[in-house]
Amino acid sequence: MDPIQERSRQVTRRTLLRNGAHGLGAMALGSMLGKTAFGDVRDKGLPHFAPKAKRVIYLFMNGAPSQVDLFDYHPKMREIHGIELPESIRQGQRLTTMTSGQNSFPCVAPMFKFKKHGQHQTWVSELLPHTAGIVDKISIIKSMNTEAINHDPAVTYINTGSQQQGKPSMGAWLSYGLGSMNRDLPNYVVMISRGKGNFQALYSRLWGSGFLPSEHQGVKFRSGKDPVLYLSNPDGIDAATRRRMLDGIAKINEAKYEETHDAEIQARISQYEMAFRMQTSVPDLMDLSSEPDSTFELYGEDARKPGTYAANCVIARRMAERDVRFVQLFHRGWDQHNNLPKDLRGQCKDTDQASAALVLDLERRGLLEDTLVIWGGEFGRTIYSQGALTETNHGRDHHPRCFTTWMAGAGIRTGYEHGETDDFSYNIVRDPVHINDLNATILHQLGIDHDRFTYPYQGLDQRLTGVENPRVVTELLA
């Protein structure tokens, strides 16, 4: 192949656009990609108004907790136990492949006791005694809903605002829009713990940056010797050597950026520098040896065990103290298609005390007033049994029409229940809250108008909250 042919082959559409990002071409390309050669074109007015929240801790119960058995109790459930779910209630709802072959859909009342708690006399299951103790400090949304009926699209939807893959996660949006409050730690940190039930897959795209610059993607922290993969220096490399290597790489990257104005090069430089600083900041963050015994009395003894949900909750509080913008804890194992009474009890034992402790701990340290805490999953569970119903055992299928989420802190109303479902916890009868409404409300508490928080990509002004007119749920606000 002669040199002219070789050059023609290499000039792809991407390289043509990239190399056109000089002079006047930079402005045109910037309008398409959401960037210019001189930096981001994000809304420099962020936050749009005075925020109530500086940071978010999202306690994500992956697999879908059963609202029927935890929060959304109706006394008439005892009367309908064992009857066939009426068609007037089901209304031809789409079924998953797990129950589409069933000939019968017997209703199952909770196999656990419920009591009223707090000044508002809120029904809470006996499985959540610690959460019951903080009902006067939280808002419980009983009318959450989504269109997705299977786990992967549902988790993708609530985390990114779309059932389709490839969109930025909420944490990435916040990192991009609001920037960093601590230069030594990532803006967005993810930690994962495992319960004892059925595990749904979690993919890194759930905390990815999508079409946003890659430095805004979540960083997954693990338990054990190396909380962040490849962060430690290999044998024979000390800090001074690492510093010289990074300086050399930075010069090469800066020269390449001057040639191409590829924003990902700047992202790469930024990430290398963050990794260098994290070599000091992360070990200190993850070391719980300085925590007093009172911490473990509050969160439970599991908090002493690295990798548990309780330990992750303590670390989340430590991140809040260090002004990490967005912390997301995924706890797996809530997918209870069978053995629900046993597995649900185990999941609650793993998470109840630590979730409530986190709220109390943030409050006593003066952090709850500007930290937004969210607890919930991707959808709910059906009132009817999946598979055979016995006196001691049953399962529940996926239910997107209604489920429960709670929120606390950062200007959220306290001691409040929002929304109402029918006696079957099947349909919403008052004040529905779509997952995009929830996300709009989260953004609002961070001082962001969700309609104005956009990023130009593929010819559209992309939004976390989509285009279907979500609303801020003002009733949840203090």
N, C-alpha and C positions, 0 to 999 in steps of 0.2 A: 504494500500500500504506500503510495507516494505521500509526502508531507502534507499536501493540500487536502487529500482525501482523509488523512488521519485527523487533521484539524477540524474538518467538517463533521466527522463522526463524533468528536468530543464536544462540539457546541450543541448541547442539548437545550431544551427550553429553560430548564432550571439554571444552567450556567449562564445562559444569555441574560436572564432576568437578574441573576446575582451580580454579574459583571456590569450590568446596567445601573447598579445602585451607586453611581457616582454623579456628582453635580446635579443637574436637573432630573436625571433618571431616578435619583434617590427619593424625590418627592412622590413620583408616580408609583414606584415600587412600595414605598412606605404606606401609601393609602391602601394598597392591596394586602400587604402582609401585617399591617398593624404596627409597623416600625418605620423609623427613618434611620439614616446613617448616623444620626446624632442621638439616638436613644429611643425609648418607648414613646408612643403617642397615646398612652393611657390617659384617662381623665385626671389631670393634675389637681382637680378640685376635691379629690377624695381625702377624707370622708366628705360626703355631701352635706352632712349636718352633724351636730354634736352627737357622738356615739355614747351609748350606755355601756357597751362592751368593748374591751380592748383585746380580748382573747376568747377562744372557744375550746371547750373540752367536750368531745362527742363520744358518748358511750354507746357504741353500736352493737346491738345484740343480734349477731349474724345467724340467720336461720328462721327468724320470725317467732317471737314469744307469743304465747296464747293469751290474748286479752281476755278471753272468756274465763280463764283460770286465775288471772292475776289482778285485774282492775275493773273490767267492765261487767260487774255483777248485777243481775236482776233477780230479785227474790222469786219471780215466776219461773225461773229456770228449773227450780225444784219440781214444779208442777208439770213441765213439759218433758222432763227426763223420760227417755224411752219412746216418745212418740215420733212418728215419721215427720221430717221437716216439711211443712206445708208448701205447696207449690206457690201459694200467694206470697210466701216469704222468699223462697228461692228465686222466683221470677225468671226462670230459665237461665240462670247464671252459668257462664262457661265453667266447666270442670277441668281439673287437671287429669292427666293420664293415670294418676294414682287412684282416682275414685270414679272415673268415667264409666268403668265397667260394673260398678256396684248397682245392685237392684234395690237397695234399701239405704235410707239416710237417717238413721235414728239419732235423735237429739240426745246430747249427753250433758247433764248438769255438772258443774265443777265437783270434783271429788275432794275438795278442800273446803275448810270453813272460811267464811268471810266475816269481818267485823267492821264497824264504822269507827273512823279515827279522826282526830283533829277537830277544830272548831266547826268545820264545814260538814263533819260527819261523813267522811269519804269512805266508800267501801274499798277495802284492801284485803287480799288473800292472806291467809295465815303463813304462806310461803315467803312473804315479804315483811317480816316484823320490823326490820330496820327502816325500810322505805316508809312503812306505816308511821314510823316515828317522826318523819320529816314532811308529812303531807301538808302541814301549815307553811312550809317553806317553798313549795313547788306549785307549778300549774300542770294539771293532767289533761291532756287532749285525748278525748275518747272517740273522736270522729275523724281520725286520720284515714285517708284513702289514696289508692293508686290504681292505675290501669294494669300494671304488670302482675301476672299470676304465677310466674316461675322465678326462682331465686336470682339467677344471674341478671336477667333484665331488670328485676325489681331493685336489686342492690345497686346496679349501675345507674338506674333512674334516680334514686334518692340521693346518690352521691354526686352525680354529674348533671342532673336535670334532663337526661335523655336515656332512653332504653338502648340506643345505639352506642356502640363502642367508639372510643376515640375522642370523647369530649373531656375537657378539664374537670377535675374533681373540685369540690367546694374549697378544700384547703388550698389548692393551687390558685383558684380565683382570688382568695383572700390574700395570699402571699403576693400575687401580682398586683392587686389593687391597693393594698394597704402598706406593703413593704415590711421590713424587719424591725423588731424592737430589741433584738439581741444579735449582734454580729457574730457571736461565737457559737450559736446553735441554729439549726435549720428553722425556717418559719413554720414548717409543717412536718410533724412527726407522727408516725403510725406505729402502734404496738399491737401484737396479736396474742391472744391466750386461747386455750382450748378447754372446753368442758368435757362432759362424758357422753354426750349424745351423738346424733348423726352430724357429720361435718359437711358443710357446703364449701365449695372451692372459693378461695379468695385470690384475685389476680392483682398484680401490681398496677394495672391500668386503673383500678379503683382509687388509687391515690396518685395517678399520673397527672401530667400537665397538659395532655392533649395538644391543642394547637398553640398554647401559651409557651413562652420561653421555658426551656427545660429546667432552669434553676428553681422553678416554682413547684416542681413535683415533690410529693411527700418522701421523706426518708424513713425507711423502716428500721426501727430499733429492735434488736433481739436480746434475749437474756443470755447470760454466759460471758465468756472471756472477751469476746469481740462483739459489742453491741451493734456496731456498724461494720459490715463486711469490708475488708481491705483498707480499713482505716489505720491500723497499726503499721508501724514500720517493719519491713522484713528484717531477718537476721543480717547484721553487718551494716545496717543503715541507721544512722543516728539523726537527731533533729537537725543538726547543722547541715548534714549532707542532703537531707530532704529539702531544706530551705534553698540550698544552692540549685538543686534539681528543678524545683518549682520556679525559681527565678529564671532559669534558662528556658524552660518550657514556655513561660509567660512571654518572653521576648519573641520567641518563634510565633506564638499565637497572635501577639500584637501586630507583628509584621504581616501575618496573613490577613488579619482583620483590616489593616490599612489597604490591602489589595482588594479584598472582596466585600467588606462591610457585612459579613455574615454574622448576624446577631448571636448565633449559637456558639461562635468562637468566644464572645464575651461571656456567655453563660458558662462555658468550659473553664475559662480563667477564674470566674467567680466561684465555681464549685471546687476547684483545686484549692483555692485559698480557704474556703470554708472547711474543707476536709482537714487542712493543716491546723486550723484553730480548734477544730473538734477533737483533735488528738489529746488536747488538755481538758476541754470543757466536758466532753462526754463521760470519761471515767469518773469525774467528780459528780456529775449529775446522777449517774447510775449507782453510785456507792451509797447504800442505805445504812452503813455502819454508824453514821453520825446521828441517825434518827433515835429519839428517846423511846423508851418502852411504851410510853403513852401513845405513840403513833400506832404501834402494833396492837395495843389494846383497842384502839379506835377502829382500825381497819380489819382486825382479825389476824390470827397467827399465820394465815396463809401469806400475808404480806411479807413475811420473812423469806419466802421461797421465790427465787427469781423466776420470772416467766408466768407467774400466776396473775389472774385478773386483779387480785388485791394488791400485789406488788406493783403492777402497772398503774393502778390508781394512785398509789403513793408517788410514783415517778411523775405522773401527770400533774399532781399538785406541785412537785418540785419544778416542773417545767413552767407552770403558771407563775411561780415565784421568780423565774428567770425570764419571763415575758416571751415565751414561745407563743406564736400567734394562734396556731391551730393544732390541737392534739386529738388524735382519733384512736380510741381503743376498740378493736374488734374482738368480741368474745364469741367463739364458735361453739356450736352444739345445740342450738335452739330448734332444730328441724325435727319435730317430734310427731312423725307419722304413726308411730307405735310406741308402746311403753311410756306414754306421756306422763302418767302419775309418778313413776319412778324418776324418769329423766328430768322432768320439770323441777322436781324437788331438788335434784342435784345441781341443776343450773342456778337456781335461786340461792342455794347454799353457797355457791361459788361467788356470786355477784352482789347479793342484797346488802350485806354489811358494808362492803367496800364502797358501793355506789352511794349509800347514805352517808358514809364517813367522809367521802370526798366533799360533799356539800357542806357538812358540818365543819370540816377542816378548813376549807376555803373561807367560810364565814368567820370563824374565830381568828383567822389571820388577816381579815380585812380585804380578802381577794374576791369574795363572792359578788361584791357590788359591781365589779367590772369584768367578771368572768362568767360567760354563758355556758351552762352545763345542759346537755341534751342526752336523754336516754330513750332508746327505741330501736326497732328493727325495720325490715323492708316491707312487711305486711303482717296480717294477723292470721288467726286460725278459725276454722269453722266450728259451729256449734254441733254439727253432726259428727258421728264417729267415722273414722277411716278404718275399714276392716271390721272384724267381729268386736262387739261390745260385750264385756263381761262386768261383773260386779267390781272388779279391782283393776281392770286394765282397758285401755283404748288408745287410739291415736286421733289426731285432727289434721285435716288437710289445709292447704294454703287458702287464705281469704283476704283478697285485696280491698274488699268493699268497706271494711272498717277495722281499725286497730288503734292501739294506744301508744302514745309517746308522752314523756314528761320533760319539763324544762324548769330551770332554776337560775337565779342570779341575774345580774346585769339588766335591771329594769323589768324583769318578768313578774307578773302578778303572783302573789303568794296565796296559798290555801284556796286554790280555784280549780274547778272542773269545767272544761269546755266541751260542748257537743254532747249529743245523746244518741244512743242506738235503740233499736227495738228490743223486745224481751228476749230475742234469740241472739242478740249481739251479731246481727247479720246485715242489717241495713241501717243507715244513718237517718234519723228522723229530725235532727236539729243541728244546725251550725257545722256543716262539713268543712274539713280542712284538708285540702289536697297537699301532696308532698311539695309541690311548687309553692304553695302558700306558706308552708313551714320554712322553706328556704328563703322566701322573700322576707319573712319575719326575722330570721336569723341575720340576714344582711342589714335589715333596718336597725337592729340593735347595735350593729357595728357602724352605724352612720352612713349606710349605703342605700341609695334609691335603686332598687333592682331594675327599674326600667332604663335608667341612665348608665348602668354598669355593663358596658358592652365591649366587645373586641371584634374588629372587622376580620372576617375569615370566609373564604369561598363566596365572596359577594354578599355576605349577610352580616348584620350586626348581631353577633352571637351573645346569648345571655345564659347565665346559670339557670334562670327561672323560666326559660322558654318564652313562647309568644302567645300563650293562651290566657292572658289577663289574670295572672295570679294576684292575690291581694295580701297585704300585710294584715295579720290577724290582730287587730288593735285590741280586741277583748282580752288578749293575753298580756297586755302591757299594763304596768302599774301606773 
